[in-house]
Amino acid sequence: MFREDDAVLLGVFGELDAFTGPELCAVVTGCLAQRPARLVMDVSGVSFCDASGLTALLKAREGAVRAGACFVLTGVQPVLLRILAITHLDAGFGLRPPHGSTPHTGPAAA
């Protein structure tokens, strides 16, 4: 974790589950005590996530909102993105394109 301007940046690595989820929540609480405008959580190092891990991510987002901070989830790898999409939480974390838009998937056809 480190602070950059008005944001707290938090890196999350390894498994996010029933054992590590509560620890993440405690760290997030400490981050939010610094009263940042943004909490940026880099989950690029997450190798596994279960329901308890999803709960921890939701609690982190809810805590940020209650604290008046913008919550940003970044570095979402395919393993976590798939779980978020299956549970329809991708939209809640701003990871799904807005309704009616088409995501860019490659070069435009000529």
N, C-alpha and C positions, 0 to 999 in steps of 0.2 A: 504494500500500500504506500502511495505517496501523494502528496498534494501538488497540484499544478494550477496556478492562478486561482480560479474560483471552483475548481473541480478536485474531487478526491478520486484517484485511480486505484482500483483494486483488482489484482490478478488472482484468478481462481484456477487451481491446477489439481489434477488427479481425479479421484472419484468423488462425486457429490451424492451422498446417500444418507441413511439414518444416522451414521456415525459422524459425518462431517457437516451435515446440514445445520445442526445447532451451533457448531463452531463458526460457520459462515455467518449465521444470524448475529452472533455476538460481535464478530468483527465489523459487520455492517453497522450495528448499533454504535460502536466506537467511531466509525467513520462519520456517521451522521451527527455525532456529538460535536464535530468540528464545524457544523453548520455550512456545508458546501452548497453552492448553487446547483452543482451537478455531481452525481455519483456515477462514475463510469466503471462498469464491471467487465473486465476482459476475461471471457470464459474460453479462450482459445486452447487452454491447457486441460480442459475437462475431458476425461477419457470415458467416463461413465456417469449416468444420472438416472436415479430411480424416482419414485413418487415423492420420497422425502426430500430429494434434491430439488425437485420442481417446487415443492412447498417452500423450501428455503429461498429460492429465487423469487417466488411470489411475495414472501414476507419482506424480502429486501426491497422490492419495488414498492410495496405498500408503505413500508417505513420511510422511504425516500419521499413519497407523495405526502405523507403526513408531516414530514419535516420541511416541506416546501421545496424540495430539491428535485431536479429533473433526473430521471433514472435512465441510463443508457446501457444496454447490453451489447457488447461488441465481441468480435472474434468467434462468433458462433460456428462451430464445426458441424459437418454433416450428421454426426451421431446425435448431437444435442438438437440440432435443427429438426431432425426427423421426429424426435420425441415431442418437441414443442408443436410441430405441425399436426401430429396425430391427436394431441390433446387440445388442439385449437388455441393454444397459448401463444403461438407465434404472433398473432395479430395484437394481443395484449402487450407484447414486448416490442411492437413496432417492426416486426420482422417480415410481415406479409405486405405485398404491394397493396395500395388502396384499392377498394372495390372499383372495378371497371377499368383499371389500368392494366397494361400488359407489361410484364417484366421483360427487360432486355436480356436476350439469351445469346446473342452473338452479333456478328456483323450484319448490317442491313443488306437485303438482297438487291442486286443491281438490276 
